[in-house]
Amino acid sequence: MRRDNGLVREILIDISKGINVIDNVDDSENGILYDYHLKILNDAGIIKILRKENALGDPIYSVAKKPELTYRGNDFLDAALEDGVWNQAKNTLKEKGLSIASIPMDTLIEILKNTIKEKMGLA
């Protein structure tokens, strides 16, 4: 399983809106993919979520506390929130033969920041 930055963006937007993203985790293929992303986002310090695994390796989430964005998560979301910036960054990467889905997070944040600077006439 691989990280998909488009799904990362969707998850962070949902968390910022107060949506309980834990509800999207189930035994379906999409639910398992969603769980994987919640786990790696937590591991990377982009979100804070109370997640454990049972003896079978199945995820157990605390329903008492919704996931929260960390400082780093807010930085990513600030750069990625506007659809125009996101789409321009996707197109720039596509022109270079790359996919936004698999760019390392720090590199993606820099690309998004540069896109914002270009839109503002600062680059």
N, C-alpha and C positions, 0 to 999 in steps of 0.2 A: 504494500500500500504506500502511496506517495502523497505528499502534501499538495493541495490545490489552493493556490492563493486566491482564486475567485471565491471558493467556499470559505476561506479564512475571512475575506472581506465581508461576506454575507453574515457569518457568525458574529463578527465584531459589531456590525451595524445592528443586528438583532439585540445583542447584549446592551448596546448603548441606548436602545429604545425600551429597555426593561423587559424584553421578551424572555421567557424562561426557556432557553435553548436546550435544556435537559430533556424537555418533552419530545425532542426530535430523535432521541436515542432509543432504538428498539432493535429487534433481531433481524430486521430487513437489511438488504445490502446498503441502502442509503443510511439507515440508522447506525450501522457498524462504521461506515465511512465518517459519519458525523462524530461518533464517539472518538474515533482515531484523531480527528482534528481537535476536539476539545482536549484530549490528552496531550497532544504535542504543543498546543497553544499554552496549556498550563505548564508543561515542562520547560518551555522557552521563556516563561515569565511574561507572556503577553496577556493572559487572563489569570484570574484567581478563581479556582473552583475546588470544591471539596469532592474528590474522586478517589475511590479505593476499588480494589478488585476482590471478588470472593475467591474461594479455593479453586474454582473452575476458570478463573481469569475473566469472569464477566464483570462489567463495570457496575459500581454502586456509587450513586451520587447522593449528596446531602440535599434533601428537598427543603431544608430549613433556610438555606442561604443560596440565592441566585448567583450565578457567575458574575464577576466584575472585571472591568478592564483595568489593567495596570498602567503605569505611566508609559511604558513602551507600547502597550496596546493602543493607548490614546494617540501616541505619535503616529503609529501606522494608520489608524483610522482618520486622523486629521489629514494625512497626505492622500488617502485613498477614497475618501467619502464622496467627493463630487464625481458624478458619472462622466463628465467631460474630461476631467483629468485622468480618470481610470482608463477610459476608452482611448485617449491619446497615447497613454503609456503602452497600452496593449498593442496599438497600431505601430508604434515605434519599434517595439520588440519584434513584432511580426515581420516588419520590413527587414530586420536583421536575421530573420530565420529562427527566432526564439519565441517561447511561449511564456506569457505572464504567470501561468499556472505553476511553473517550476523554477522561477528565478529565486535565488536566495533572498530571504527577508530583508537583510540589511541593504542589499543591492537594489531591491525593489523599492524600498523607502527612498533611497537616493534618486532613483529614476523618477519616482512620483514627485519628489521635492523639486527636481530640475524641471519637470513638466509644469509645475505651478509657477516657478520662477520665469519660465518662458512665456507663460500666459500673462504674467504681470510685467513683462518687458525687462526683467532683471538679469536675464542670461544672454 
